């Protein structure tokens, strides 16, 4: 029971059971069902194969845009971006006339489950691969553990609730562009689970492998085999394990491996004049080596004088461009994707499965890529795994399973309760 003696906690309008044993949610950044399905078929994930026979092998939708920050914060808050406010890795603030990274806790408009549970006495541990998420996910956390693998050599008991992480797990600090960064998250998570038994744990990995290697490839299978070993250890420690993803991943290239990119800023400069419109690519973050800031979703800020007729004509022109799947107005995008209207442009553009969106060719350097471009952000990367080491039982009638249902499902199972809406 929590500090108030209740067996559940209401957070952001949703009720969560108070868990009687640890709930561990693992977010495999950039995963889609084909990755674990191919690894299982190739005999590389024996534990997961058994787990899915005895537990739950489901699929869920992630939030749109299918990027890292919006989805990690949706999982952490249990609600979509229209509520928590984080609608990209990056956005344009018209009031400040500034382009802003969405990693400042001041931008978060809703409390996380981690802060709410910790303030009611729960032990909480949050471990991320990249440091860009740490401050957002740790906002309001009381007395818990929160650190990033990227800066595991700098953690202290006073600032992060833990110290000597690398010594505890017997690893050296990995490169941010490596599979080992995700392994460090999992190794540290198992260590904390065994020693501290937190009620809630969140382990958020990196999509470096998925950006470079397709499902079933030797490198991808090696990575998922590593995940399997840690999943087995988490299960053996008696936790409810929920494995999901923040988004999927697709090749953004033709049959020859050449990148297929629609350069929106160049198109808009030609239609409206240089710099009249502003294209924002919310995939942009400090880690562009593996995707070149090319994703499947963009927002467009139009000149203030653009009237309804001109906007409609522009929508029609963009929608006719090969590789563009959907062009929506701000109101349409907010209604369909549950977005905060004050943090997107007048238009939202989404590309087709094998096409990415860019600004102008000179702003995206992918000349050093050794593999074909793979990226995400659109509707074709919205379907993600939702795997549980116990049977969930039936979902409420009509419930659309989302990746941000992870703790709703996990805490119910950990409390021995049926799922309710």
ABEGO torsion letter per residue (X at the ends): XBAAGBABBBBGGBBBBBBABBBBBBBBBGBBAAAAAAAAAAGABAAAAAAAAABBBBBBBBBOBBBAAAAAAAAAAGBBAAAAGBAEABBBBAAAGBBBBBABAAABABBBAAAAAAAAGBBBBBBBABAAAAAAAABGBBGBBBBBAAAAAABBAAAAGBBGAAAAAGBBBBBABBAAAAAAAAAAAAAAAAAAGBABBBBBBBAAAAAABBBGBAAAAAAAAAAAAAAAAAAAAGBBBBBBBABBBBBBBBAAGBBBBBBAAAAAAAAAEBGABBBBBAABBABAAAAGGBBABBBBBBBAABBAAAAAAAAAAAAABBGBABBBBAAAAAAAAGBBAAABBABBBBBBAABBBBBBAAABBAAABABBBBBBGBAAAABBBBBBABBAEBBBBGBBBBAAAAAAAAAAAAAGBBBBX
